Amino acid sequence: MSRDPRVTSKQIIKVVKRLGFVLSRQSGSHEIYKNSENKRVTIPIHGAKILHPKIVISIIRDAGITKDELKELL
């Protein structure tokens, strides 16, 4: 079982942009990204802080990728 990746919001935003997601809107400290298939990914923006592993898992599940694919895209 692969370890949960430790990433910041800036790193995860680069990954979702590579996957074809574009910024749809921002609500407070959360940015909402959508792709052409209308999949939605919400990313909390908290500077250079490492995102909690459960949040990272939720983001990659919403984006439709695996932990290993995330590591490759980083």
N, CA, C and O of each residue as an XYZ file, in Angstrom:
296
protein
N       0.836     -1.168      0.000
C       0.000      0.000      0.000
C       0.890      1.244      0.000
O       1.790      1.371      0.830
N       0.635      2.151     -0.928
C       1.489      3.320     -1.033
C       1.139      4.348      0.030
O      -0.004      4.443      0.478
N       2.136      5.105      0.417
C       1.973      6.110      1.458
C       1.211      7.314      0.913
O       1.297      7.627     -0.275
N       0.471      7.983      1.784
C      -0.263      9.176      1.368
C       0.728     10.281      1.033
O       1.636     10.557      1.817
N       0.562     10.916     -0.124
C       1.476     11.994     -0.495
C       1.262     13.232      0.375
O       0.131     13.560      0.735
N       2.352     13.911      0.704
C       2.287     15.143      1.493
C       2.496     16.294      0.518
O       3.605     16.500      0.024
N       1.445     17.036      0.244
C       1.498     18.110     -0.744
C       0.855     19.381     -0.197
O       0.064     19.345      0.746
N       1.217     20.503     -0.814
C       0.601     21.781     -0.483
C      -0.503     22.055     -1.490
O      -0.637     21.338     -2.482
N      -1.285     23.079     -1.242
C      -2.362     23.415     -2.174
C      -1.795     23.866     -3.514
O      -2.396     23.592     -4.552
N      -0.651     24.552     -3.519
C      -0.040     24.995     -4.780
C       0.341     23.792     -5.640
O       0.133     23.804     -6.853
N       0.899     22.755     -5.013
C       1.298     21.563     -5.756
C       0.082     20.840     -6.332
O       0.113     20.390     -7.478
N      -0.986     20.727     -5.546
C      -2.167     20.001     -6.015
C      -2.878     20.783     -7.107
O      -3.494     20.186     -7.989
N      -2.805     22.111     -7.063
C      -3.411     22.937     -8.112
C      -2.690     22.711     -9.432
O      -3.338     22.624    -10.475
N      -1.363     22.613     -9.411
C      -0.605     22.342    -10.634
C      -1.027     21.005    -11.244
O      -1.140     20.873    -12.463
N      -1.257     20.018    -10.375
C      -1.657     18.687    -10.848
C      -3.035     18.733    -11.499
O      -3.217     18.194    -12.590
N      -4.008     19.370    -10.846
C      -5.356     19.375    -11.423
C      -5.399     20.199    -12.711
O      -6.196     19.909    -13.603
N      -4.552     21.219    -12.815
C      -4.490     21.985    -14.069
C      -3.929     21.124    -15.187
O      -4.391     21.216    -16.324
N      -2.933     20.282    -14.882
C      -2.385     19.352    -15.884
C      -3.441     18.345    -16.337
O      -3.400     17.856    -17.465
N      -4.386     18.041    -15.448
C      -5.453     17.090    -15.781
C      -6.596     17.749    -16.556
O      -7.560     17.075    -16.919
N      -6.502     19.057    -16.813
C      -7.525     19.727    -17.612
C      -8.566     20.488    -16.817
O      -9.556     20.952    -17.383
N      -8.365     20.622    -15.528
C      -9.299     21.382    -14.700
C      -8.953     22.869    -14.791
O      -7.782     23.241    -14.864
N      -9.979     23.704    -14.785
C      -9.786     25.153    -14.789
C     -10.545     25.751    -13.607
O     -11.549     25.205    -13.150
N     -10.041     26.882    -13.128
C     -10.671     27.542    -11.986
C     -12.056     28.017    -12.381
O     -12.212     28.800    -13.318
N     -13.051     27.545    -11.667
C     -14.430     27.916    -11.935
C     -14.829     29.108    -11.074
O     -15.391     30.090    -11.560
N     -14.524     28.996     -9.777
C     -14.858     30.092     -8.861
C     -14.102     29.885     -7.563
O     -13.477     28.847     -7.344
N     -14.174     30.904     -6.700
C     -13.561     30.813     -5.383
C     -14.600     31.175     -4.346
O     -15.363     32.125     -4.522
N     -14.627     30.420     -3.271
C     -15.555     30.666     -2.180
C     -14.742     30.731     -0.891
O     -14.373     29.697     -0.334
N     -14.463     31.935     -0.422
C     -13.630     32.084      0.764
C     -12.228     31.594      0.504
O     -11.573     32.059     -0.430
N     -11.749     30.655      1.319
C     -10.402     30.130      1.151
C     -10.386     28.812      0.374
O      -9.448     28.026      0.509
N     -11.410     28.569     -0.430
C     -11.477     27.357     -1.246
C     -11.652     27.729     -2.708
O     -12.487     28.564     -3.055
N     -10.845     27.092     -3.569
C     -10.986     27.282     -5.006
C     -11.655     26.046     -5.583
O     -11.320     24.916     -5.228
N     -12.612     26.280     -6.483
C     -13.350     25.186     -7.104
C     -12.927     25.100     -8.567
O     -13.044     26.070     -9.317
N     -12.436     23.928     -8.960
C     -11.979     23.678    -10.318
C     -12.932     22.711    -10.991
O     -13.445     21.789    -10.356
N     -13.173     22.923    -12.296
C     -14.015     22.018    -13.077
C     -13.294     21.645    -14.357
O     -12.432     22.381    -14.837
N     -13.660     20.480    -14.911
C     -13.112     20.081    -16.197
C     -14.229     19.967    -17.225
O     -15.384     20.274    -16.930
N     -13.887     19.528    -18.424
C     -14.870     19.459    -19.510
C     -15.973     18.436    -19.247
O     -17.053     18.535    -19.829
N     -15.718     17.457    -18.381
C     -16.717     16.441    -18.042
C     -17.582     16.872    -16.867
O     -18.392     16.086    -16.375
N     -17.421     18.116    -16.409
C     -18.133     18.687    -15.269
C     -17.782     18.025    -13.936
O     -18.564     18.086    -12.988
N     -16.601     17.390    -13.863
C     -16.117     16.915    -12.575
C     -15.675     18.142    -11.799
O     -15.157     19.095    -12.381
N     -15.878     18.125    -10.487
C     -15.538     19.275     -9.663
C     -14.564     18.867     -8.565
O     -14.728     17.837     -7.909
N     -13.540     19.711     -8.383
C     -12.541     19.497     -7.343
C     -12.446     20.773     -6.521
O     -12.258     21.857     -7.072
N     -12.576     20.648     -5.209
C     -12.468     21.787     -4.306
C     -11.152     21.692     -3.551
O     -10.849     20.671     -2.935
N     -10.368     22.774     -3.606
C      -9.053     22.787     -2.981
C      -8.981     23.927     -1.966
O      -9.202     25.085     -2.319
N      -8.674     23.606     -0.709
C      -8.511     24.669      0.288
C      -7.175     25.382      0.067
O      -6.157     24.736     -0.180
N      -7.182     26.699      0.156
C      -5.975     27.489     -0.060
C      -5.512     28.016      1.299
O      -6.128     28.914      1.872
N      -4.420     27.445      1.804
C      -3.903     27.849      3.106
C      -2.400     28.068      3.031
O      -1.656     27.534      3.854
N      -1.947     28.844      2.058
C      -0.534     29.176      1.933
C       0.326     27.962      1.665
O      -0.010     27.117      0.835
N       1.432     27.880      2.370
C       2.401     26.807      2.151
C       2.197     25.628      3.093
O       3.077     24.775      3.208
N       1.056     25.566      3.767
C       0.789     24.456      4.690
C       0.575     23.160      3.924
O       0.020     23.154      2.825
N       1.019     22.072      4.518
C       0.782     20.732      3.966
C      -0.684     20.391      4.210
O      -1.195     20.565      5.316
N      -1.352     19.906      3.170
C      -2.760     19.528      3.304
C      -2.880     18.231      4.098
O      -2.021     17.354      4.006
N      -3.938     18.120      4.866
C      -4.204     16.911      5.648
C      -4.394     15.741      4.678
O      -5.018     15.908      3.629
N      -3.868     14.565      5.011
C      -3.993     13.413      4.112
C      -5.426     13.092      3.686
O      -5.651     12.687      2.545
N      -6.389     13.264      4.577
C      -7.777     12.987      4.201
C      -8.271     13.954      3.135
O      -9.069     13.574      2.278
N      -7.809     15.192      3.178
C      -8.195     16.176      2.159
C      -7.573     15.798      0.826
O      -8.227     15.885     -0.214
N      -6.304     15.377      0.850
C      -5.621     14.972     -0.389
C      -6.338     13.779     -1.013
O      -6.539     13.746     -2.228
N      -6.723     12.809     -0.205
C      -7.445     11.633     -0.697
C      -8.768     12.056     -1.329
O      -9.143     11.543     -2.384
N      -9.466     12.975     -0.701
C     -10.732     13.468     -1.235
C     -10.527     14.162     -2.574
O     -11.326     13.982     -3.494
N      -9.467     14.953     -2.692
C      -9.190     15.673     -3.936
C      -8.861     14.706     -5.063
O      -9.375     14.851     -6.172
N      -8.001     13.711     -4.791
C      -7.642     12.791     -5.873
C      -8.823     11.895     -6.255
O      -8.939     11.491     -7.412
N      -9.696     11.580     -5.303
C     -10.900     10.804     -5.626
C     -11.822     11.634     -6.525
O     -12.360     11.121     -7.506
N     -12.003     12.920     -6.190
C     -12.847     13.796     -6.997
C     -12.265     14.005     -8.395
O     -13.007     14.141     -9.368
N     -10.929     14.031     -8.491
C     -10.274     14.230     -9.781
C     -10.261     12.951    -10.612
O     -10.028     12.999    -11.819
N     -10.508     11.818     -9.980
C     -10.557     10.548    -10.703
C      -9.189      9.941    -10.960
O      -8.987      9.267    -11.970
N      -8.238     10.176    -10.044
C      -6.909      9.597    -10.195
C      -6.561      8.799     -8.936
O      -7.296      8.823     -7.949
N      -5.422      8.088     -8.987
C      -4.959      7.312     -7.853
C      -3.789      8.020     -7.182
O      -3.277      9.016     -7.691
N      -3.369      7.490     -6.026
C      -2.209      8.060     -5.328
C      -0.959      7.973     -6.191
O      -0.156      8.905     -6.238
N      -0.806      6.845     -6.870
C       0.378      6.665     -7.715
C       0.374      7.634     -8.893
O       1.422      8.164     -9.262
N      -0.791      7.868     -9.485
C      -0.882      8.840    -10.581
C      -0.560     10.246    -10.078
O       0.069     11.032    -10.787
N      -0.985     10.559     -8.870
C      -0.683     11.863     -8.282
C       0.832     12.020     -8.127
O       1.389     13.064     -8.465
N       1.485     10.991     -7.620
C       2.937     11.049     -7.434
C       3.658     11.247     -8.763
O       4.652     11.970     -8.825
N       3.166     10.613     -9.827
C       3.773     10.782    -11.142
C       3.595     12.207    -11.661
O       4.500     12.765    -12.280
N       2.420     12.793    -11.406
C       2.132     14.133    -11.905
C       2.845     15.219    -11.091
O       2.994     16.344    -11.569
N       3.282     14.901     -9.885
C       4.026     15.875     -9.087
C       5.410     16.015     -9.665
O       6.218     16.788     -9.150
